[in-house]
Amino acid sequence: MSEMKLPAAVQRVIDAINDGDSDAFVAAFTDSGTIDDWGRLLTGASGLRQWARTDAIGANATMTVMTAVTHGATTAMRFAWASEVFNGESSGVFEVEGDRVTRFTILEADAEPADA
C-alpha cells in the first residue's frame, strides 16, 4: 500500500507511539487534549501520559494505519495495533485544532468510523 498523507498533527501522534516517545506524544495534543479509548476518557497531560504508559508506549505498541480519510479537521481511520495489552484492528477518529490533536477516539475493535 502506498503511504497515506495524514495531517501533520495526526502523524506526530502515530510517530510518537511507534518511536516510544511519551514526551512527543503528549506534545502532539492540545493542553486539554483527550483520548477516548472505548469510552474511557483521559484528558490533559496527566491523562495522556497515563494512557501512553499503560496502553501504548509502556506496552511497546505499534500503530499501522490501514486506511484514512480526512475531511476538514477530522481524520477517520482503520489501524492495526500490536502491543502487550491489545493486538488487532480498530477504528479511530482524530480531531485536530491548528497543529495539535484535540481528541483521539478509539472505537471498539469491530466498529467502523462514520465518514469524517
Protein Blocks (a to p, Z undefined) as FASTA:
>chain_A
ZZddddfklmmmmmmmmnopaklmmmmpcfkbccdeehiacedjklmmmmmmmmmmmnop
acddfbdcdehjbccdddddddfkbgcddddddddehjbcfbdcdddfkbccddZZ
